[in-house]
Amino acid sequence: MSLPLEARLTWQTEKELQIVLYQTLQSYEQLKDYEKVEEITGLIEDKKISATDGAYESNGKLQLFEVITRNYTFEDILAKLLFTDALNCQIEMRYTR
């Protein structure tokens, strides 16, 4: 809620971001970047990539957001970072107890 209204209106949920991942995968296919397609497809198949809690637009770019709890494992956090890399975005992580 601390985001400006303009950013809050662009909020996307984790479910919506899963769709964005598949759209990104399709764009890599159209660009014939088969190395990136194989990399992302492998991560999806191995369940090593995970959408963040949400995202919003800032300065025309997608800004990912994740709340980290003490229950998160290294692999959980890595899956979020791999998602960030696949979408070529920035991520903001907040730790909560």
Stockholm file with secondary structure:
# STOCKHOLM 1.0

chainA/1-97         MSLPLEARLTWQTEKELQIVLYQTLQSYEQLKDYEKVEEITGLIEDKKISATDGAYESNGKLQLFEVITRNYTFEDILAKLLFTDALNCQIEMRYTR
#=GR chainA/1-97 SS CCSCHHHHTTCEEHHHHHHHHHHHHHHHHHTTCHHHHHHHHHHHHTTCCCCCSEEEEETTEEEEEEEECTTCCHHHHHHHHHHHHHHTCEEEEEECC
#=GC SS_cons        CCSCHHHHTTCEEHHHHHHHHHHHHHHHHHTTCHHHHHHHHHHHHTTCCCCCSEEEEETTEEEEEEEECTTCCHHHHHHHHHHHHHHTCEEEEEECC
//
